[in-house]
Amino acid sequence: MSNLSDLSVRQTLNLLQNGDISSLELTQSYLDRIQALEPKIKAFITLTLSPV
């Protein structure tokens, strides 16, 4: 499977509805992408990664 953050909304929705991925996996994929790019783009003032 390709990187989840590269998928369209429709593709992501299909994966979620079919149970191929969980919302936790999707969220983690986006957080990983943010962490990888944040030092370059500086888009966030505060990024809290601890689970709630």
PDB file of N, CA, C and O in Angstrom:
ATOM      1  N   MET A   1       0.838  -1.178   0.000  1.00  0.00           N
ATOM      2  CA  MET A   1       0.000   0.000   0.000  1.00  0.00           C
ATOM      3  C   MET A   1       0.881   1.238   0.000  1.00  0.00           C
ATOM      4  O   MET A   1       1.921   1.264   0.657  1.00  0.00           O
ATOM      5  N   SER A   2       0.466   2.269  -0.738  1.00  0.00           N
ATOM      6  CA  SER A   2       1.232   3.510  -0.767  1.00  0.00           C
ATOM      7  C   SER A   2       1.073   4.246   0.558  1.00  0.00           C
ATOM      8  O   SER A   2       0.276   3.857   1.412  1.00  0.00           O
ATOM      9  N   ASN A   3       1.830   5.295   0.709  1.00  0.00           N
ATOM     10  CA  ASN A   3       1.754   6.103   1.912  1.00  0.00           C
ATOM     11  C   ASN A   3       0.328   6.630   2.054  1.00  0.00           C
ATOM     12  O   ASN A   3      -0.209   7.210   1.110  1.00  0.00           O
ATOM     13  N   LEU A   4      -0.281   6.440   3.200  1.00  0.00           N
ATOM     14  CA  LEU A   4      -1.672   6.830   3.398  1.00  0.00           C
ATOM     15  C   LEU A   4      -1.895   8.320   3.174  1.00  0.00           C
ATOM     16  O   LEU A   4      -2.964   8.722   2.714  1.00  0.00           O
ATOM     17  N   SER A   5      -0.910   9.135   3.491  1.00  0.00           N
ATOM     18  CA  SER A   5      -1.079  10.579   3.325  1.00  0.00           C
ATOM     19  C   SER A   5      -1.048  11.000   1.855  1.00  0.00           C
ATOM     20  O   SER A   5      -1.327  12.158   1.541  1.00  0.00           O
ATOM     21  N   ASP A   6      -0.716  10.087   0.962  1.00  0.00           N
ATOM     22  CA  ASP A   6      -0.711  10.386  -0.472  1.00  0.00           C
ATOM     23  C   ASP A   6      -2.028  10.018  -1.160  1.00  0.00           C
ATOM     24  O   ASP A   6      -2.219  10.327  -2.336  1.00  0.00           O
ATOM     25  N   LEU A   7      -2.927   9.366  -0.439  1.00  0.00           N
ATOM     26  CA  LEU A   7      -4.173   8.905  -1.032  1.00  0.00           C
ATOM     27  C   LEU A   7      -5.211  10.021  -1.087  1.00  0.00           C
ATOM     28  O   LEU A   7      -5.157  10.975  -0.310  1.00  0.00           O
ATOM     29  N   SER A   8      -6.150   9.889  -2.009  1.00  0.00           N
ATOM     30  CA  SER A   8      -7.249  10.845  -2.079  1.00  0.00           C
ATOM     31  C   SER A   8      -8.221  10.584  -0.923  1.00  0.00           C
ATOM     32  O   SER A   8      -8.147   9.551  -0.258  1.00  0.00           O
ATOM     33  N   VAL A   9      -9.114  11.517  -0.698  1.00  0.00           N
ATOM     34  CA  VAL A   9     -10.119  11.346   0.342  1.00  0.00           C
ATOM     35  C   VAL A   9     -10.998  10.142   0.026  1.00  0.00           C
ATOM     36  O   VAL A   9     -11.328   9.363   0.920  1.00  0.00           O
ATOM     37  N   ARG A  10     -11.370   9.988  -1.216  1.00  0.00           N
ATOM     38  CA  ARG A  10     -12.214   8.848  -1.616  1.00  0.00           C
ATOM     39  C   ARG A  10     -11.497   7.520  -1.358  1.00  0.00           C
ATOM     40  O   ARG A  10     -12.098   6.582  -0.834  1.00  0.00           O
ATOM     41  N   GLN A  11     -10.223   7.441  -1.722  1.00  0.00           N
ATOM     42  CA  GLN A  11      -9.454   6.212  -1.487  1.00  0.00           C
ATOM     43  C   GLN A  11      -9.338   5.917   0.006  1.00  0.00           C
ATOM     44  O   GLN A  11      -9.477   4.774   0.439  1.00  0.00           O
ATOM     45  N   THR A  12      -9.083   6.960   0.776  1.00  0.00           N
ATOM     46  CA  THR A  12      -8.959   6.799   2.223  1.00  0.00           C
ATOM     47  C   THR A  12     -10.274   6.337   2.833  1.00  0.00           C
ATOM     48  O   THR A  12     -10.291   5.443   3.680  1.00  0.00           O
ATOM     49  N   LEU A  13     -11.374   6.945   2.406  1.00  0.00           N
ATOM     50  CA  LEU A  13     -12.691   6.556   2.893  1.00  0.00           C
ATOM     51  C   LEU A  13     -12.980   5.089   2.589  1.00  0.00           C
ATOM     52  O   LEU A  13     -13.487   4.364   3.445  1.00  0.00           O
ATOM     53  N   ASN A  14     -12.662   4.652   1.376  1.00  0.00           N
ATOM     54  CA  ASN A  14     -12.884   3.252   1.009  1.00  0.00           C
ATOM     55  C   ASN A  14     -12.092   2.306   1.904  1.00  0.00           C
ATOM     56  O   ASN A  14     -12.611   1.278   2.340  1.00  0.00           O
ATOM     57  N   LEU A  15     -10.842   2.648   2.177  1.00  0.00           N
ATOM     58  CA  LEU A  15     -10.011   1.809   3.042  1.00  0.00           C
ATOM     59  C   LEU A  15     -10.580   1.739   4.458  1.00  0.00           C
ATOM     60  O   LEU A  15     -10.595   0.676   5.079  1.00  0.00           O
ATOM     61  N   LEU A  16     -11.051   2.886   4.964  1.00  0.00           N
ATOM     62  CA  LEU A  16     -11.642   2.917   6.300  1.00  0.00           C
ATOM     63  C   LEU A  16     -12.933   2.104   6.350  1.00  0.00           C
ATOM     64  O   LEU A  16     -13.141   1.321   7.277  1.00  0.00           O
ATOM     65  N   GLN A  17     -13.791   2.289   5.363  1.00  0.00           N
ATOM     66  CA  GLN A  17     -15.074   1.587   5.343  1.00  0.00           C
ATOM     67  C   GLN A  17     -14.903   0.077   5.195  1.00  0.00           C
ATOM     68  O   GLN A  17     -15.685  -0.694   5.752  1.00  0.00           O
ATOM     69  N   ASN A  18     -13.895  -0.344   4.453  1.00  0.00           N
ATOM     70  CA  ASN A  18     -13.649  -1.769   4.244  1.00  0.00           C
ATOM     71  C   ASN A  18     -12.875  -2.412   5.400  1.00  0.00           C
ATOM     72  O   ASN A  18     -12.697  -3.629   5.434  1.00  0.00           O
ATOM     73  N   GLY A  19     -12.422  -1.593   6.336  1.00  0.00           N
ATOM     74  CA  GLY A  19     -11.663  -2.123   7.464  1.00  0.00           C
ATOM     75  C   GLY A  19     -10.215  -2.441   7.126  1.00  0.00           C
ATOM     76  O   GLY A  19      -9.532  -3.126   7.888  1.00  0.00           O
ATOM     77  N   ASP A  20      -9.741  -1.941   5.977  1.00  0.00           N
ATOM     78  CA  ASP A  20      -8.358  -2.192   5.576  1.00  0.00           C
ATOM     79  C   ASP A  20      -7.363  -1.378   6.393  1.00  0.00           C
ATOM     80  O   ASP A  20      -6.209  -1.776   6.551  1.00  0.00           O
ATOM     81  N   ILE A  21      -7.808  -0.243   6.909  1.00  0.00           N
ATOM     82  CA  ILE A  21      -7.000   0.581   7.802  1.00  0.00           C
ATOM     83  C   ILE A  21      -7.905   1.057   8.933  1.00  0.00           C
ATOM     84  O   ILE A  21      -9.130   1.055   8.809  1.00  0.00           O
ATOM     85  N   SER A  22      -7.285   1.461  10.029  1.00  0.00           N
ATOM     86  CA  SER A  22      -8.045   2.020  11.145  1.00  0.00           C
ATOM     87  C   SER A  22      -7.827   3.530  11.182  1.00  0.00           C
ATOM     88  O   SER A  22      -6.899   4.054  10.567  1.00  0.00           O
ATOM     89  N   SER A  23      -8.691   4.209  11.908  1.00  0.00           N
ATOM     90  CA  SER A  23      -8.531   5.655  12.058  1.00  0.00           C
ATOM     91  C   SER A  23      -7.220   5.966  12.779  1.00  0.00           C
ATOM     92  O   SER A  23      -6.597   6.996  12.522  1.00  0.00           O
ATOM     93  N   LEU A  24      -6.808   5.084  13.673  1.00  0.00           N
ATOM     94  CA  LEU A  24      -5.532   5.268  14.364  1.00  0.00           C
ATOM     95  C   LEU A  24      -4.362   5.200  13.385  1.00  0.00           C
ATOM     96  O   LEU A  24      -3.446   6.019  13.457  1.00  0.00           O
ATOM     97  N   GLU A  25      -4.387   4.225  12.467  1.00  0.00           N
ATOM     98  CA  GLU A  25      -3.327   4.114  11.456  1.00  0.00           C
ATOM     99  C   GLU A  25      -3.287   5.357  10.566  1.00  0.00           C
ATOM    100  O   GLU A  25      -2.213   5.859  10.236  1.00  0.00           O
ATOM    101  N   LEU A  26      -4.449   5.840  10.188  1.00  0.00           N
ATOM    102  CA  LEU A  26      -4.526   7.021   9.330  1.00  0.00           C
ATOM    103  C   LEU A  26      -3.974   8.244  10.045  1.00  0.00           C
ATOM    104  O   LEU A  26      -3.189   9.006   9.480  1.00  0.00           O
ATOM    105  N   THR A  27      -4.389   8.421  11.286  1.00  0.00           N
ATOM    106  CA  THR A  27      -3.900   9.556  12.072  1.00  0.00           C
ATOM    107  C   THR A  27      -2.396   9.481  12.248  1.00  0.00           C
ATOM    108  O   THR A  27      -1.708  10.491  12.105  1.00  0.00           O
ATOM    109  N   GLN A  28      -1.872   8.300  12.557  1.00  0.00           N
ATOM    110  CA  GLN A  28      -0.431   8.144  12.738  1.00  0.00           C
ATOM    111  C   GLN A  28       0.325   8.459  11.450  1.00  0.00           C
ATOM    112  O   GLN A  28       1.410   9.039  11.495  1.00  0.00           O
ATOM    113  N   SER A  29      -0.234   8.086  10.316  1.00  0.00           N
ATOM    114  CA  SER A  29       0.390   8.379   9.033  1.00  0.00           C
ATOM    115  C   SER A  29       0.526   9.887   8.821  1.00  0.00           C
ATOM    116  O   SER A  29       1.567  10.373   8.380  1.00  0.00           O
ATOM    117  N   TYR A  30      -0.543  10.616   9.142  1.00  0.00           N
ATOM    118  CA  TYR A  30      -0.491  12.077   8.997  1.00  0.00           C
ATOM    119  C   TYR A  30       0.462  12.706  10.000  1.00  0.00           C
ATOM    120  O   TYR A  30       1.173  13.652   9.662  1.00  0.00           O
ATOM    121  N   LEU A  31       0.490  12.197  11.227  1.00  0.00           N
ATOM    122  CA  LEU A  31       1.428  12.733  12.216  1.00  0.00           C
ATOM    123  C   LEU A  31       2.874  12.467  11.807  1.00  0.00           C
ATOM    124  O   LEU A  31       3.736  13.324  11.999  1.00  0.00           O
ATOM    125  N   ASP A  32       3.145  11.309  11.252  1.00  0.00           N
ATOM    126  CA  ASP A  32       4.498  10.999  10.766  1.00  0.00           C
ATOM    127  C   ASP A  32       4.900  11.965   9.659  1.00  0.00           C
ATOM    128  O   ASP A  32       6.032  12.447   9.617  1.00  0.00           O
ATOM    129  N   ARG A  33       3.962  12.236   8.771  1.00  0.00           N
ATOM    130  CA  ARG A  33       4.246  13.166   7.662  1.00  0.00           C
ATOM    131  C   ARG A  33       4.507  14.578   8.192  1.00  0.00           C
ATOM    132  O   ARG A  33       5.419  15.262   7.728  1.00  0.00           O
ATOM    133  N   ILE A  34       3.713  14.999   9.150  1.00  0.00           N
ATOM    134  CA  ILE A  34       3.923  16.321   9.761  1.00  0.00           C
ATOM    135  C   ILE A  34       5.302  16.391  10.399  1.00  0.00           C
ATOM    136  O   ILE A  34       6.025  17.368  10.208  1.00  0.00           O
ATOM    137  N   GLN A  35       5.671  15.365  11.152  1.00  0.00           N
ATOM    138  CA  GLN A  35       6.976  15.361  11.810  1.00  0.00           C
ATOM    139  C   GLN A  35       8.119  15.406  10.799  1.00  0.00           C
ATOM    140  O   GLN A  35       9.140  16.050  11.042  1.00  0.00           O
ATOM    141  N   ALA A  36       7.951  14.733   9.679  1.00  0.00           N
ATOM    142  CA  ALA A  36       9.004  14.709   8.660  1.00  0.00           C
ATOM    143  C   ALA A  36       9.162  16.061   7.982  1.00  0.00           C
ATOM    144  O   ALA A  36      10.279  16.468   7.661  1.00  0.00           O
ATOM    145  N   LEU A  37       8.052  16.760   7.762  1.00  0.00           N
ATOM    146  CA  LEU A  37       8.101  18.015   7.011  1.00  0.00           C
ATOM    147  C   LEU A  37       8.188  19.271   7.870  1.00  0.00           C
ATOM    148  O   LEU A  37       8.618  20.321   7.391  1.00  0.00           O
ATOM    149  N   GLU A  38       7.793  19.174   9.108  1.00  0.00           N
ATOM    150  CA  GLU A  38       7.722  20.349   9.975  1.00  0.00           C
ATOM    151  C   GLU A  38       9.033  21.132  10.085  1.00  0.00           C
ATOM    152  O   GLU A  38       8.992  22.361  10.046  1.00  0.00           O
ATOM    153  N   PRO A  39      10.181  20.490  10.219  1.00  0.00           N
ATOM    154  CA  PRO A  39      11.422  21.281  10.308  1.00  0.00           C
ATOM    155  C   PRO A  39      11.666  22.165   9.077  1.00  0.00           C
ATOM    156  O   PRO A  39      12.322  23.201   9.180  1.00  0.00           O
ATOM    157  N   LYS A  40      11.152  21.768   7.940  1.00  0.00           N
ATOM    158  CA  LYS A  40      11.353  22.541   6.710  1.00  0.00           C
ATOM    159  C   LYS A  40      10.297  23.622   6.524  1.00  0.00           C
ATOM    160  O   LYS A  40      10.615  24.738   6.111  1.00  0.00           O
ATOM    161  N   ILE A  41       9.044  23.298   6.826  1.00  0.00           N
ATOM    162  CA  ILE A  41       7.975  24.247   6.507  1.00  0.00           C
ATOM    163  C   ILE A  41       7.503  25.078   7.695  1.00  0.00           C
ATOM    164  O   ILE A  41       6.896  26.132   7.508  1.00  0.00           O
ATOM    165  N   LYS A  42       7.771  24.625   8.897  1.00  0.00           N
ATOM    166  CA  LYS A  42       7.425  25.370  10.118  1.00  0.00           C
ATOM    167  C   LYS A  42       5.981  25.878  10.092  1.00  0.00           C
ATOM    168  O   LYS A  42       5.724  27.076  10.211  1.00  0.00           O
ATOM    169  N   ALA A  43       5.056  24.944   9.936  1.00  0.00           N
ATOM    170  CA  ALA A  43       3.643  25.297   9.818  1.00  0.00           C
ATOM    171  C   ALA A  43       2.912  25.277  11.163  1.00  0.00           C
ATOM    172  O   ALA A  43       1.803  25.801  11.263  1.00  0.00           O
ATOM    173  N   PHE A  44       3.505  24.688  12.186  1.00  0.00           N
ATOM    174  CA  PHE A  44       2.831  24.548  13.471  1.00  0.00           C
ATOM    175  C   PHE A  44       3.597  25.283  14.557  1.00  0.00           C
ATOM    176  O   PHE A  44       4.827  25.252  14.593  1.00  0.00           O
ATOM    177  N   ILE A  45       2.866  25.938  15.434  1.00  0.00           N
ATOM    178  CA  ILE A  45       3.491  26.570  16.594  1.00  0.00           C
ATOM    179  C   ILE A  45       3.780  25.498  17.633  1.00  0.00           C
ATOM    180  O   ILE A  45       4.879  25.439  18.183  1.00  0.00           O
ATOM    181  N   THR A  46       2.789  24.648  17.901  1.00  0.00           N
ATOM    182  CA  THR A  46       2.929  23.572  18.874  1.00  0.00           C
ATOM    183  C   THR A  46       2.349  22.306  18.271  1.00  0.00           C
ATOM    184  O   THR A  46       1.253  22.320  17.711  1.00  0.00           O
ATOM    185  N   LEU A  47       3.080  21.227  18.387  1.00  0.00           N
ATOM    186  CA  LEU A  47       2.617  19.932  17.910  1.00  0.00           C
ATOM    187  C   LEU A  47       2.655  18.972  19.089  1.00  0.00           C
ATOM    188  O   LEU A  47       3.729  18.616  19.575  1.00  0.00           O
ATOM    189  N   THR A  48       1.477  18.555  19.546  1.00  0.00           N
ATOM    190  CA  THR A  48       1.361  17.650  20.676  1.00  0.00           C
ATOM    191  C   THR A  48       1.063  16.257  20.145  1.00  0.00           C
ATOM    192  O   THR A  48      -0.001  16.018  19.575  1.00  0.00           O
ATOM    193  N   LEU A  49       1.996  15.346  20.332  1.00  0.00           N
ATOM    194  CA  LEU A  49       1.876  13.995  19.770  1.00  0.00           C
ATOM    195  C   LEU A  49       1.442  12.961  20.786  1.00  0.00           C
ATOM    196  O   LEU A  49       1.264  11.794  20.438  1.00  0.00           O
ATOM    197  N   SER A  50       1.267  13.362  22.034  1.00  0.00           N
ATOM    198  CA  SER A  50       0.892  12.369  23.044  1.00  0.00           C
ATOM    199  C   SER A  50      -0.561  11.945  22.847  1.00  0.00           C
ATOM    200  O   SER A  50      -1.413  12.756  22.485  1.00  0.00           O
ATOM    201  N   PRO A  51      -0.831  10.664  23.089  1.00  0.00           N
ATOM    202  CA  PRO A  51      -2.215  10.190  22.938  1.00  0.00           C
ATOM    203  C   PRO A  51      -3.113  10.812  23.986  1.00  0.00           C
ATOM    204  O   PRO A  51      -2.676  11.137  25.090  1.00  0.00           O
ATOM    205  N   VAL A  52      -4.360  10.971  23.629  1.00  0.00           N
ATOM    206  CA  VAL A  52      -5.324  11.559  24.584  1.00  0.00           C
ATOM    207  C   VAL A  52      -6.258  10.502  25.098  1.00  0.00           C
ATOM    208  O   VAL A  52      -7.137  10.796  25.908  1.00  0.00           O
TER     209      VAL A  52
END
